[in-house]
Amino acid sequence: MKRTRAAVLTGMCVLILSLSLNCLAEDLEKKQRELRTQITLYNLVNGLYLTNDQMEFILSRAKDLDSLRERLKERKKSNASTLTQALLDLKEEVKQEVPQVSENLAKRIHQGNNLLLRLRKEYIDALGEATEQVKSALSDNQIYLIKSFKPCLIPPKGPARIGQLSSQGGPTRLLERIRDMPARRYETKKYEIADRIIEKLSVRSPRLSAEQLGEAKIILLQTMDDVRELSDVEFALQKEDIAHEIKNTVLRDKHKESEIDVDKRIARFLLSPQIIPALEEGLSEP
């Protein structure tokens, strides 16, 4: 009896320790992602050589958007419980095979969905207006630097301080990391990886519909699974083509400077919430 109890206690301790380590690892990964984003934005701000007036103007627009984003998030949160309950009620009616969904229930669902669409449109409109304002405050040279900017941790040497060290593209590195992951970890993490990439895509391309983002996620997950099935030789031969396909079909990146939408880059980098501390510190320097 004592041995059984001891074995149970030991098993519980191992389980608790394992869960704690997993939570710690996830927290560290999240912190690293945040630090990478902050470093990238510091590199951009440093490389653009913004004047104090420009930094103050961009900071003001970024703060306005951040405040709007928080207000919309609260409205979305208050709508979530109502919409969730309506969907649960709909589920029950569908299970019971009612001949027609009740008018009141259909109205509740439409109202919930329409509110989400209005909130999204309100933010997109505000983001577009702020982007135009910031764009008009930048010089032609600064706009060119933003168009040629590649997110990086370590800026290249030379007069152009923003950019990326010559290395394989992001999608290629992603494919390599996915192949290196143990099978069990991959199965538990692949949806999280895909969600993170699609979330970045939705920020960079806010006009993409939920359906388009869903299609991109399906393609991405299938590609990730396919890559793990390739032999080492097959992967070495095909990885650049696969990475190119991801950029075109999932990330919608055409690889041509003439096709780069500078408005999207301004919205993504100079109007993100993470730019605020970088600009505030830049203004505090003598």
VOBA-1610 file (N, C-alpha, C; in pm, whole numbers, padded with zeros to 5 digits, always signed):
BEGIN
Met+00083-00121+00000Met+00000+00000+00000Met+00087+00126+00000Lys+00190+00127+00088Lys+00280+00241+00096Lys+00354+00261-00036Arg+00396+00148-00096Arg+00468+00159-00224Arg+00378+00217-00332Thr+00252+00174-00335Thr+00157+00225-00434Thr+00138+00374-00416Arg+00120+00416-00290Arg+00100+00558-00262Arg+00224+00638-00302Ala+00341+00584-00273Ala+00465+00653-00308Ala+00479+00665-00460Ala+00440+00558-00530Ala+00450+00561-00676Ala+00356+00666-00734Val+00235+00675-00676Val+00137+00775-00723Val+00190+00915-00699Leu+00245+00937-00578Leu+00299+01069-00546Leu+00415+01106-00639Thr+00500+01006-00665Thr+00613+01031-00755Thr+00564+01067-00895Gly+00462+00993-00941Gly+00406+01022-01074Gly+00347+01161-01081Met+00278+01201-00974Met+00219+01336-00971Met+00326+01443-00973Cys+00433+01419-00899Cys+00543+01516-00896Cys+00606+01532-01033Val+00628+01419-01100Val+00686+01423-01235Val+00595+01498-01330Leu+00463+01473-01322Leu+00366+01540-01409Leu+00366+01690-01384Ile+00363+01730-01256Ile+00364+01873-01222Ile+00491+01940-01272Leu+00605+01873-01252Leu+00732+01928-01297Leu+00733+01944-01448Ser+00681+01843-01519Ser+00676+01848-01665Ser+00591+01963-01714Leu+00472+01980-01651Leu+00384+02090-01690Leu+00448+02225-01661Ser+00517+02236-01548Ser+00584+02361-01512Ser+00692+02396-01612Leu+00770+02294-01653Leu+00876+02318-01751Leu+00819+02359-01886Asn+00706+02297-01925Asn+00643+02334-02052Asn+00595+02478-02049Cys+00532+02517-01937Cys+00484+02655-01923Cys+00601+02753-01926Leu+00711+02716-01860Leu+00829+02801-01858Leu+00886+02817-01998Ala+00892+02706-02073Ala+00945+02712-02210Ala+00858+02800-02298Glu+00725+02788-02283Glu+00634+02870-02364Glu+00647+03017-02328Asp+00663+03046-02198Asp+00683+03185-02155Asp+00812+03243-02213Leu+00916+03162-02214Leu+01044+03207-02269Leu+01034+03231-02419Glu+00964+03142-02489Glu+00946+03159-02633Glu+00868+03287-02662Lys+00764+03313-02583Lys+00687+03436-02601Lys+00773+03558-02575Lys+00853+03555-02470Lys+00942+03667-02438Lys+01043+03689-02549Gln+01096+03580-02605Gln+01193+03593-02714Gln+01129+03655-02838Arg+01004+03615-02868Arg+00934+03675-02983Arg+00916+03825-02962Glu+00880+03863-02840Glu+00861+04005-02811Glu+00991+04082-02825Leu+01100+04023-02776Leu+01230+04089-02785Leu+01276+04103-02930Arg+01252+03998-03010Arg+01290+04005-03152Arg+01214+04118-03223Thr+01085+04130-03193Thr+01006+04237-03253Thr+01057+04374-03211Gln+01087+04389-03082Gln+01137+04517-03032Gln+01271+04554-03096Ile+01361+04456-03106Ile+01492+04482-03166Ile+01476+04523-03312Thr+01388+04453-03385Thr+01364+04485-03524Thr+01315+04629-03539Leu+01224+04671-03453Leu+01170+04806-03463Leu+01273+04912-03422Tyr+01358+04880-03325Tyr+01466+04972-03290Tyr+01560+04990-03410Asn+01590+04882-03480Asn+01675+04891-03599Asn+01611+04981-03704Leu+01480+04968-03722Leu+01410+05049-03821Leu+01413+05197-03782Val+01379+05226-03657Val+01378+05366-03613Val+01517+05427-03624Asn+01620+05353-03584Asn+01756+05404-03593Asn+01796+05429-03738Gly+01755+05341-03827Gly+01796+05352-03967Gly+01725+05460-04045Leu+01607+05501-03999Leu+01531+05604-04072Leu+01576+05745-04037Tyr+01652+05761-03927Tyr+01699+05893-03884Tyr+01582+05992-03878Leu+01480+05955-03804Leu+01363+06041-03791Leu+01397+06166-03710Thr+01338+06279-03748Thr+01352+06400-03669Thr+01263+06390-03545Asn+01286+06478-03450Asn+01201+06478-03330Asn+01056+06504-03366Asp+01034+06596-03460Asp+00897+06626-03501Asp+00831+06502-03563Gln+00906+06430-03644Gln+00851+06309-03705Gln+00820+06204-03600Met+00913+06186-03505Met+00891+06085-03401Met+00768+06121-03317Glu+00753+06249-03283Glu+00638+06290-03203Glu+00508+06267-03279Phe+00508+06295-03410Phe+00388+06278-03490Phe+00351+06130-03503Ile+00450+06047-03535Ile+00424+05902-03549Ile+00382+05843-03416Leu+00446+05886-03307Leu+00412+05837-03174Leu+00266+05870-03141Ser+00224+05991-03176Ser+00086+06031-03150Ser-00013+05943-03225Arg+00017+05917-03354Arg-00073+05833-03435Arg-00074+05689-03381Ala+00043+05637-03342Ala+00051+05500-03291Ala-00026+05486-03161Lys-00019+05587-03074Lys-00093+05582-02948Lys-00243+05590-02971Asp-00283+05675-03066Asp-00426+05685-03099Asp-00480+05549-03145Leu-00404+05483-03231Leu-00447+05352-03281Leu-00449+05248-03170Asp-00350+05255-03081Asp-00344+05158-02972Asp-00465+05175-02879Ser-00503+05302-02854Ser-00621+05327-02770Ser-00747+05275-02838Leu-00758+05300-02969Leu-00873+05251-03044Leu-00877+05099-03041Arg-00761+05036-03059Arg-00754+04891-03059Arg-00803+04833-02927Glu-00767+04896-02816Glu-00811+04848-02685Glu-00961+04866-02667Arg-01014+04979-02714Arg-01159+05002-02703Arg-01237+04900-02785Leu-01188+04875-02907Leu-01257+04779-02992Leu-01247+04638-02935Lys-01134+04609-02871Lys-01116+04478-02810Lys-01218+04457-02698Glu-01243+04561-02619Glu-01342+04550-02512Glu-01482+04531-02569Arg-01514+04602-02675Arg-01645+04585-02737Arg-01660+04445-02797Lys-01551+04395-02854Lys-01552+04261-02910Lys-01569+04157-02800Lys-01503+04182-02685Lys-01513+04088-02573Lys-01655+04084-02517Ser-01718+04203-02506Ser-01854+04206-02453Ser-01953+04140-02548Asn-01922+04143-02678Asn-02009+04079-02777Asn-01986+03927-02782Ala-01867+03883-02739Ala-01829+03742-02754Ala-01922+03649-02677Ser-01955+03686-02553Ser-02040+03597-02472Ser-02180+03586-02532Thr-02231+03699-02583Thr-02364+03698-02644Thr-02366+03611-02769Leu-02263+03629-02853Leu-02256+03552-02977Leu-02233+03404-02949Thr-02149+03376-02849Thr-02124+03236-02813Thr-02252+03167-02768Gln-02331+03236-02686Gln-02457+03177-02640Gln-02553+03155-02756Ala-02554+03249-02851Ala-02641+03234-02967Ala-02598+03113-03050Leu-02469+03093-03064Leu-02419+02978-03141Leu-02450+02847-03069Leu-02441+02848-02935Leu-02477+02728-02859Leu-02626+02696-02877Asp-02709+02800-02876Asp-02852+02778-02898Asp-02878+02724-03039Leu-02803+02777-03135Leu-02817+02729-03273Leu-02777+02582-03282Lys-02671+02547-03213Lys-02624+02408-03213Lys-02735+02314-03162Glu-02803+02357-03055Glu-02911+02274-03000Glu-03026+02260-03099Glu-03059+02368-03168Glu-03169+02360-03265Glu-03132+02270-03382Val-03006+02280-03425Val-02961+02194-03535Val-02961+02049-03492Lys-02918+02021-03369Lys-02918+01883-03319Lys-03059+01826-03314Gln-03154+01912-03281Gln-03292+01867-03270Gln-03363+01865-03406Glu-03289+01904-03511Glu-03342+01901-03647Glu-03473+01980-03659Val-03471+02101-03601Val-03589+02187-03616Val-03603+02225-03763Pro-03725+02234-03816Pro-03744+02262-03958Pro-03687+02396-04001Gln-03688+02494-03910Gln-03636+02626-03945Gln-03583+02694-03819Val-03466+02755-03832Val-03407+02825-03719Val-03499+02940-03679Ser-03520+02958-03549Ser-03610+03063-03502Ser-03561+03200-03546Glu-03656+03287-03574Glu-03623+03421-03625Glu-03539+03500-03525Asn-03575+03488-03398Asn-03501+03560-03295Asn-03356+03515-03287Leu-03334+03383-03296Leu-03198+03329-03289Leu-03117+03373-03411Ala-03178+03367-03528Ala-03107+03410-03650Ala-03069+03557-03639Lys-03157+03639-03581Lys-03130+03781-03564Lys-03013+03803-03469Arg-03009+03728-03358Arg-02898+03741-03262Arg-02764+03708-03325Ile-02761+03603-03407Ile-02636+03562-03471Ile-02592+03666-03575His-02687+03715-03654His-02653+03817-03754His-02602+03944-03687Gln-02666+03982-03577Gln-02623+04103-03506Gln-02481+04086-03452Gly-02452+03969-03397Gly-02318+03944-03344Gly-02212+03947-03452Asn-02241+03880-03564Asn-02146+03878-03676Asn-02129+04016-03737Asn-02237+04090-03751Asn-02230+04224-03810Asn-02149+04319-03723Leu-02161+04303-03591Leu-02083+04387-03501Leu-01934+04361-03520Leu-01895+04234-03532Leu-01755+04201-03555Leu-01704+04265-03684Leu-01786+04260-03788Leu-01748+04321-03916Leu-01733+04472-03903Arg-01825+04535-03828Arg-01818+04681-03811Arg-01694+04721-03732Leu-01663+04643-03629Leu-01543+04672-03549Leu-01418+04660-03634Arg-01412+04556-03715Arg-01296+04537-03803Arg-01284+04651-03903Lys-01397+04692-03961Lys-01395+04802-04058Lys-01354+04933-03992Glu-01402+04956-03871Glu-01366+05079-03800Glu-01215+05086-03779Tyr-01154+04973-03742Tyr-01010+04974-03720Tyr-00934+04988-03852Ile-00978+04918-03955Ile-00909+04926-04085Ile-00914+05068-04139Asp-01029+05134-04125Asp-01043+05272-04173Asp-00949+05365-04096Ala-00944+05349-03964Ala-00857+05433-03881Ala-00711+05407-03914Leu-00676+05280-03935Leu-00539+05244-03970Leu-00500+05304-04105Gly-00592+05299-04201Gly-00564+05356-04332Gly-00542+05506-04326Glu-00624+05575-04246Glu-00609+05720-04232Glu-00477+05755-04166Ala-00443+05684-04058Ala-00317+05710-03988Ala-00197+05679-04077Thr-00209+05574-04157Thr-00100+05538-04248Thr-00074+05649-04348Glu-00180+05705-04405Glu-00164+05815-04501Glu-00100+05936-04435Gln-00139+05964-04312Gln-00083+06079-04240Gln+00067+06060-04215Val+00104+05940-04170Val+00246+05912-04143Val+00326+05915-04273Lys+00271+05859-04377Lys+00339+05856-04507Lys+00370+05997-04556Ser+00274+06088-04538Ser+00293+06226-04583Ser+00399+06299-04500Ala+00428+06248-04380Ala+00527+06312-04293Ala+00669+06261-04319Leu+00683+06158-04403Leu+00814+06099-04431Leu+00872+06156-04559Ser+01005+06157-04565Ser+01073+06202-04687Ser+01075+06089-04789Asp+01105+06123-04914Asp+01113+06021-05019Asp+01219+05917-04986Asn+01331+05960-04928Asn+01438+05866-04893Asn+01394+05771-04783Gln+01321+05823-04686Gln+01271+05737-04577Gln+01170+05636-04630Ile+01086+05677-04722Ile+00990+05584-04781Ile+01063+05475-04858Tyr+01170+05513-04927Tyr+01250+05413-05000Tyr+01311+05312-04902Leu+01363+05361-04789Leu+01423+05272-04690Leu+01319+05177-04631Ile+01198+05226-04611Ile+01091+05140-04558Ile+01056+05032-04660Lys+01054+05068-04788Lys+01023+04970-04893Lys+01130+04861-04899Ser+01254+04898-04874Ser+01363+04801-04885Ser+01397+04735-04751Phe+01326+04773-04646Phe+01355+04721-04512Phe+01320+04573-04502Lys+01413+04496-04444Lys+01389+04355-04415Lys+01407+04337-04264Pro+01303+04290-04195Pro+01313+04273-04049Pro+01436+04194-04011Cys+01511+04246-03915Cys+01636+04178-03877Cys+01666+04202-03730Leu+01757+04120-03678Leu+01808+04139-03543Leu+01940+04214-03545Ile+02027+04177-03640Ile+02159+04239-03649Ile+02166+04316-03780Pro+02171+04450-03776Pro+02174+04528-03900Pro+02306+04508-03973Pro+02306+04520-04106Pro+02429+04502-04184Pro+02525+04618-04163Lys+02650+04595-04195Lys+02749+04702-04187Lys+02730+04797-04305Gly+02777+04917-04286Gly+02767+05013-04395Gly+02673+05126-04359Pro+02662+05225-04450Pro+02580+05342-04422Pro+02433+05313-04406Ala+02381+05215-04480Ala+02240+05179-04467Ala+02225+05091-04345Arg+02164+05143-04239Arg+02163+05073-04112Arg+02044+04980-04097Ile+01950+04984-04188Ile+01838+04893-04176Ile+01846+04790-04286Gly+01807+04670-04251Gly+01813+04562-04348Gly+01838+04432-04279Gln+01879+04332-04353Gln+01897+04199-04297Gln+02026+04140-04349Leu+02097+04070-04262Leu+02218+04002-04303Leu+02183+03899-04410Ser+02274+03881-04507Ser+02246+03785-04614Ser+02234+03647-04554Ser+02119+03588-04571Ser+02092+03454-04517Ser+01972+03399-04589Gln+01939+03274-04560Gln+01822+03215-04621Gln+01698+03288-04575Gly+01594+03287-04659Gly+01471+03357-04627Gly+01400+03294-04509Gly+01309+03374-04450Gly+01234+03327-04335Gly+01161+03196-04357Pro+01088+03181-04469Pro+01017+03054-04492Pro+01110+02934-04498Thr+01230+02951-04555Thr+01324+02839-04562Thr+01368+02797-04423Arg+01398+02896-04338Arg+01438+02864-04201Arg+01323+02798-04125Leu+01202+02844-04153Leu+01085+02784-04089Leu+01074+02636-04127Leu+01091+02606-04255Leu+01082+02468-04302Leu+01189+02381-04236Glu+01309+02435-04222Glu+01418+02359-04161Glu+01389+02329-04013Arg+01334+02430-03943Arg+01301+02408-03801Arg+01190+02304-03787Ile+01094+02309-03877Ile+00983+02214-03872Ile+01033+02071-03892Arg+01126+02053-03984Arg+01182+01919-04009Arg+01263+01869-03890Asp+01325+01962-03817Asp+01411+01922-03705Asp+01332+01891-03578Met+01205+01927-03574Met+01126+01906-03453Met+01095+01758-03432Pro+01104+01708-03308Pro+01060+01570-03280Pro+00913+01555-03316Ala+00874+01435-03355Ala+00738+01410-03405Ala+00631+01454-03305Arg+00651+01417-03177Arg+00548+01448-03078Arg+00537+01599-03059Arg+00649+01668-03053Arg+00646+01814-03035Arg+00582+01881-03157Tyr+00612+01830-03275Tyr+00553+01888-03396Tyr+00401+01875-03393Glu+00352+01758-03357Glu+00207+01736-03355Glu+00137+01828-03255Thr+00204+01860-03145Thr+00141+01945-03044Thr+00159+02094-03075Lys+00258+02126-03158Lys+00290+02267-03181Lys+00251+02318-03320Lys+00218+02229-03415Lys+00203+02275-03553Lys+00088+02374-03571Tyr-00022+02354-03499Tyr-00134+02448-03512Tyr-00098+02583-03452Glu-00022+02580-03344Glu+00022+02706-03282Glu+00115+02782-03377Ile+00205+02707-03443Ile+00296+02769-03540Ile+00217+02832-03654Ala+00123+02756-03708Ala+00042+02806-03819Ala-00040+02928-03776Asp-00099+02922-03658Asp-00179+03035-03608Asp-00094+03160-03594Arg+00030+03143-03547Arg+00118+03258-03529Arg+00152+03323-03663Ile+00177+03240-03764Ile+00210+03292-03896Ile+00089+03361-03958Ile-00028+03300-03946Ile-00149+03359-04003Ile-00185+03488-03930Glu-00159+03493-03800Glu-00185+03617-03726Glu-00098+03731-03779Lys+00030+03701-03806Lys+00118+03804-03863Lys+00069+03846-04001Leu+00021+03747-04077Leu-00031+03777-04211Leu-00152+03869-04201Ser-00240+03845-04104Ser-00361+03927-04090Ser-00326+04070-04052Val-00217+04087-03974Val-00173+04222-03937Val-00112+04292-04058Arg-00030+04218-04132Arg+00036+04278-04249Arg-00062+04305-04361Ser-00165+04222-04373Ser-00266+04237-04479Ser-00405+04241-04415Pro-00440+04353-04349Pro-00566+04358-04274Pro-00691+04346-04359Arg-00678+04362-04491Arg-00797+04354-04575Arg-00829+04212-04620Leu-00745+04116-04583Leu-00774+03977-04614Leu-00894+03930-04532Ser-00985+03859-04596Ser-01104+03811-04526Ser-01069+03691-04439Ala-01160+03659-04349Ala-01142+03540-04264Ala-01132+03414-04349Glu-01207+03411-04458Glu-01203+03295-04548Glu-01066+03282-04613Gln-01009+03393-04658Gln-00877+03390-04720Gln-00770+03347-04620Leu-00781+03396-04497Leu-00685+03357-04394Leu-00700+03208-04362Gly-00823+03159-04360Gly-00846+03017-04335Gly-00786+02930-04444Glu-00801+02972-04570Glu-00743+02898-04682Glu-00590+02897-04672Ala-00533+03012-04636Ala-00387+03020-04622Ala-00338+02925-04513Lys-00413+02914-04403Lys-00374+02825-04294Lys-00378+02679-04338Ile-00481+02642-04413Ile-00492+02504-04462Ile-00372+02469-04551Ile-00339+02560-04643Ile-00225+02538-04733Ile-00096+02526-04653Leu-00079+02615-04554Leu+00042+02615-04473Leu+00058+02484-04396Leu-00049+02439-04331Leu-00043+02315-04253Leu-00012+02195-04342Gln-00073+02190-04461Gln-00047+02079-04553Gln+00098+02080-04599Thr+00150+02200-04628Thr+00290+02212-04670Thr+00384+02168-04560Met+00354+02207-04436Met+00436+02166-04322Met+00439+02014-04308Asp+00323+01952-04321Asp+00317+01805-04312Asp+00395+01740-04426Asp+00379+01792-04548Asp+00448+01735-04665Asp+00600+01744-04651Val+00647+01856-04598Val+00791+01878-04584Val+00854+01774-04493Arg+00784+01736-04390Arg+00838+01637-04295Arg+00845+01497-04356Glu+00769+01474-04464Glu+00770+01343-04529Glu+00884+01330-04630Leu+00947+01440-04667Leu+01053+01435-04767Leu+01181+01375-04710Ser+01256+01309-04796Ser+01389+01262-04754Ser+01483+01383-04747Asp+01600+01365-04684Asp+01695+01475-04673Asp+01736+01527-04810Val+01757+01436-04904Val+01797+01476-05039Val+01684+01552-05108Glu+01563+01500-05098Glu+01449+01567-05160Glu+01429+01707-05102Phe+01444+01718-04970Phe+01426+01848-04907Phe+01533+01947-04952Ala+01657+01900-04958Ala+01766+01988-05001Ala+01742+02042-05142Leu+01685+01958-05228Leu+01660+01998-05366Leu+01536+02087-05380Gln+01439+02067-05294Gln+01309+02134-05312Gln+01282+02248-05215Lys+01363+02267-05112Lys+01326+02360-05005Lys+01310+02504-05054Glu+01397+02548-05147Glu+01384+02685-05195Glu+01256+02704-05276Asp+01221+02604-05357Asp+01097+02612-05434Asp+00975+02612-05342Ile+00981+02529-05237Ile+00870+02523-05142Ile+00858+02656-05067Ala+00973+02712-05026Ala+00972+02840-04957Ala+00914+02950-05046His+00952+02947-05174His+00899+03044-05270His+00747+03029-05283Glu+00701+02906-05284Glu+00557+02881-05295Glu+00483+02933-05172Ile+00543+02917-05053Ile+00481+02968-04931Ile+00469+03120-04938Lys+00575+03184-04985Lys+00572+03330-04993Lys+00463+03379-05087Asn+00445+03307-05197Asn+00347+03351-05297Asn+00204+03316-05260Thr+00181+03194-05211Thr+00044+03148-05188Thr-00005+03173-05046Val+00087+03172-04948Val+00046+03192-04810Val+00073+03335-04764Leu+00198+03379-04779Leu+00235+03512-04732Leu+00205+03620-04835Arg+00175+03580-04958Arg+00138+03674-05064Arg+00246+03779-05086Asp+00370+03735-05087Asp+00486+03823-05106Asp+00541+03801-05246Lys+00542+03906-05329Lys+00580+03892-05470Lys+00730+03909-05495His+00807+03948-05393His+00952+03958-05407His+00998+04066-05505Lys+00914+04163-05535Lys+00954+04268-05627Lys+00935+04401-05557Glu+01039+04482-05552Glu+01030+04608-05481Glu+00920+04695-05538Ser+00900+04691-05670Ser+00798+04773-05732Ser+00659+04734-05685Glu+00645+04610-05637Glu+00515+04563-05593Glu+00497+04575-05442Ile+00600+04619-05371Ile+00591+04632-05227Ile+00497+04747-05193Asp+00399+04720-05111Asp+00303+04821-05069Asp+00359+04893-04947Val+00409+05014-04969Val+00472+05087-04859Val+00370+05120-04751Asp+00242+05137-04788Asp+00138+05165-04689Asp+00128+05051-04588Lys+00133+04928-04638Lys+00125+04812-04548Lys+00245+04806-04455Arg+00360+04844-04506Arg+00480+04841-04422Arg+00475+04949-04314Ile+00425+05066-04350Ile+00410+05172-04250Ile+00313+05126-04141Ala+00202+05067-04184Ala+00103+05018-04088Ala+00160+04909-04000Arg+00238+04819-04061Arg+00291+04704-03988Arg+00399+04744-03890Phe+00488+04836-03929Phe+00603+04869-03845Phe+00584+04998-03766Leu+00555+05107-03833Leu+00554+05238-03767Leu+00427+05264-03688Leu+00324+05185-03708Leu+00199+05208-03634Leu+00162+05090-03544Ser+00255+04999-03522Ser+00229+04888-03431Ser+00246+04935-03287Pro+00180+04871-03192Pro+00195+04912-03051Pro+00339+04904-03003Gln+00416+04809-03059Gln+00554+04789-03014Gln+00646+04904-03053Ile+00602+04991-03147Ile+00687+05102-03188Ile+00688+05212-03083Ile+00587+05214-02997Ile+00570+05323-02900Ile+00691+05339-02808Pro+00738+05232-02740Pro+00855+05251-02652Pro+00980+05291-02728Ala+00997+05243-02851Ala+01115+05280-02930Ala+01115+05429-02960Leu+00999+05483-02995Leu+00989+05627-03024Leu+01003+05710-02897Glu+00944+05664-02788Glu+00953+05737-02662Glu+01097+05746-02615Glu+01171+05637-02630Glu+01312+05640-02589Glu+01393+05728-02682Gly+01358+05724-02813Gly+01428+05810-02908Gly+01408+05956-02876Leu+01289+05994-02831Leu+01261+06135-02797Leu+01325+06176-02666Ser+01350+06076-02579Ser+01408+06110-02448Ser+01559+06130-02454Glu+01621+06087-02565Glu+01766+06103-02578Glu+01800+06247-02608Pro+01912+06297-02555Pro+01952+06437-02579Pro+01992+06460-02724
//
